[in-house]
Amino acid sequence: MTDSTVQEVVLGHDSSHCPSCGQRAETVIFERDGCVRQRTLCPAHAGLETLSFSDSALYRRLETWNALVFGEEDAASPFAPEDDNAQKTPLLAVIDLTNRCNLHCPVCFAEASDDTAYYLDLETVRRMLRTLIESKPQPCRHIQFSGGEPTLHPQFLDILRLAREMGFDHIQVATNGSRFATPDFARRCEDAGLHTLYLQFDGMNDHVYEALRGQGLLDQKLRAFRQVEATNMRVVLVPTIVTGLNVDQLGPIFRFAWSTAIT
């Protein structure tokens, strides 16, 4: 039960899913007792609350930063539009190379499919990259290739080389890491111009992966990490956190990241 005498400050509203039944529902984001929480307005589970941030001051600082980067830019910024209708230059652009994936994750939000698979052809990717590199008022030189699983694209290495040759100075891939677990693939990607893996990484035990991804993947994740560790590329660990399933994995993931960062 919520103590009605404790003051709440509403910070915003959003659309989400009920953590109990999974149905889409509106949520209220609010501050109480120095924490930021989310209340799901699900008809079947009204009033259900989850903790979003344990430090509301940090949350507010991050929101200020996000507004500067993604929304309400300072007028002095080179990325600020000349007027409200002007196009903004993205800091990081994302291109979905394919909707095909070699996993079928129950929690995936992407339209990944084997039945209606597409692969962007090289010339289409070239035109998209040219639009970014020639964008005004500043060129976008940071690119992420995503999907589906982008490394399944038959010309993935060619696309990396193309982005490097066109002047992109940060190239990353959002990946489940499956191909990076195989020998030499990481090195070939580095040679082609890849800088960073945005690596799906949900926990440090296979129970988590079996629930979220449909199969045990921890060994594959660790093999991929070790292959990348032998290069000069960097890894960003990207967990999908589900209430009641792997919140307890945040600590182990952090400790793993910390230990690999200092060895």
N, C-alpha and C positions, 0 to 999 in steps of 0.2 A: 504494500500500500504506500502511496505517496503522501507525505505530510503536506497538507494544504497550506500550512502556515509558512512553509519555506518558499521564499520568493524565487520565481522563475522568470528568465528573460528569454523571450522568443528571438532566435537569431535568423530563422528562415524556414522555408518549407521545401520539400523535395518529393520526388516520386521514387519509391523503392519497393521492396518485397517484404512481406511479413516473415519474420524469422521462424514463426511457428508452423504456418501452413504454406508459405511460399507464394501466396497470392499477391499480385501487385496492389499497392496501397500507398496513399499519401502519408508522409511522415512530417512531423514537426521537429525541428532542430532547436534545442533550447539549452540555456546555461542554468545550472543550479549547484550550489555548494562548491563552486570553483571547478566544476566539470562540465563538459558538453555532452549532452545526451540526445538520443533520437527516440521519439515516441511514435509508434506505428498506429495509424488510424484504420486498422483492419476491422471490418464489421464483426468478424468472428473472434478477434483477440484484441479488443479495444484496450488502449492504455498500456500496451506492452512497451517497455523501455529497454534500450540497450545503450551502453556506454560507448561514446565515440572518441572523446579526448578526456584524459584525466587531468589536463592542465588547460583551463579555459584561456589563460593569458597567452600561452603558446598558440592555441587555436586562433586567437585574434591576430597575432603577429603573422601567422601563415596566411590568413585570409587577406591581410593587407598586402602581403607579397604577391599572392595570387592575383589580386586586383591589378597590381602594377604590371605583372607579366602577361596576364591573359585578358584583362578587361579594361579597367579604368586607368590607362596609361598617363603618365606625367606628360604634359604638353611639350616639355623640353626633350623628351625621349625621341631618338631617331626612328623609333617604331610607332610613334603616335601618329594617328591620321590627321590630315589637315582639317577635316570636318567630320561630322558624325556619320556621314554616308560613305566616307572614303574606305577603301579596302585596307585592312591591317596586314602587316607582314608577319607571317608565323615565325616563331622562334625555332620550332621543330615541326616538320611536316611528316605525315604518315601516309605511306602508299601501301595498300593491300595488294600484294602481287598475285595472290590466288585465294580462293575460298576452300581449297582442298586441305585436309589435315589427316594425319595418321593416328590421331586420337579422337575419341568421341566423348568428351567430358560432359557430364550432366550439368555442370555449372557454367559452361561456356556461353558467353553472350554473342560470339561471332557467328555469322551465317556460314559455318563450315559445312561442306557437303562433298561427297564423292559422286553423287548421282548427277549433279549439275555443275561439275567442276569447271572453273575457268582459270586461265593463266594469262596475265597481261603480256602482250607481245612486246618485244624489245623496243620497237619504234614508239609505241604508246608510252612506255616508261620514259623514253628519251624526251618526248614532248612534255610530259608531266614535270620531269626534272628541269627542263629548260624554263618552263613557266615559273618555277620556284626560284631558280638562280637569277632570273631576269626580273623578279618582282620588285615593286617600288613601295615605299621609299628606300628600302634596303633589301638586298638579296637574302633569301633564306638558304643558308649553307649547312643546315643540320637536317638530316633525313633519317627516318626510321622505316624499315621495310617490315610489313606485318602481313597477316592473313586472317584465316587459315594458318598453315605452317609455311612461311615464306621460303624456307630452305628446300622445300619440295619442288620449287619452280625449276624446270630443267635448265634455265639460263641464269640461275641465281648468281653464280660467280661472275658471269658477264655483266650483270646488272650492277654488282659491286664495283667492278672496274669502270663501268660507264659513269657511275656517280663520282668516283674519285677523279676521273679525267675531266669531268665537267666542273670541278672545283668545290665539291662538297667537302668540308673539313671535319665533319663529324658524321659518321655513318654507323647506324646501329640496326640490330635486328631483334624483333620480338619473337621469341622462339620457345618451344617446349624442350629444346636441347637434344632431341633424339639423334639428329645427324652429327652433332658435335661430339657425341659419345663414341663415334667411329674414328679409327686412326686417320690422321692427316687432314681431316676435313677442316679443323680449326686453323691449322697452318695455311691451308689453301685459301681460306676466307681472309685471313690476315694479309696474305700476299696480294689478294685482290682489292684490299682497301677497307675491310671491316675494322671498326674500332671497339664496339661495345655490344655485348649480349644483354638484352632485357629478358632475363631467364625466368621462366615459370618455375617457382620453387615454393611449395606449399608446406613443407615440414621436414622433420628428420626421422620419420618412420613410415613404413609402407601402409599402415592402416589409413593414414590421411590420404595417400594417393589412390588407394583402392576405392575410397569413398568419393573423392572429388574427380578422379581421372579414370576410374574403372579398372585400374591395374596397379600393381606395385611398380614404382618408378624410381625409388630412391637410389638404387645402384646405378641406374642409367644417368640420373642427375649428377651423381658424384663423379662418374667417369667423364661426363661432358665437362664438368668443372675442372678436372685434372688435365684434360686435353687443352683447355683454354689457358690454364695456369702456365703451360709450357710456352705460351706466346706472350706478346706484349699487349694483348687485348684486355679489356676490363669486363667485369660481370656485375650487373645489377640484379639482385635477387628480388623476384616479384611474387609474393604470396597472395593467394586468394584466401581470405579469412572468413570462415563460416562459424557463426555462434554455435557453441556446443560441440564443435568438431575439432577445430585446430587453433583456437585462441591460445591454448597452452603451448603451441609451437613457436610463438613469437620469440620467447626467450632462447630456445635452442637454435632457431634460425639466426638470431642476432649473435649468439656465441660462435656459431659456425663462421659467420661473415667476419667477425672480429678476429678469430684465430687465423683465418686465411689471409687477412689483410696485414697481419704483423709477422707472418712467417717468411 
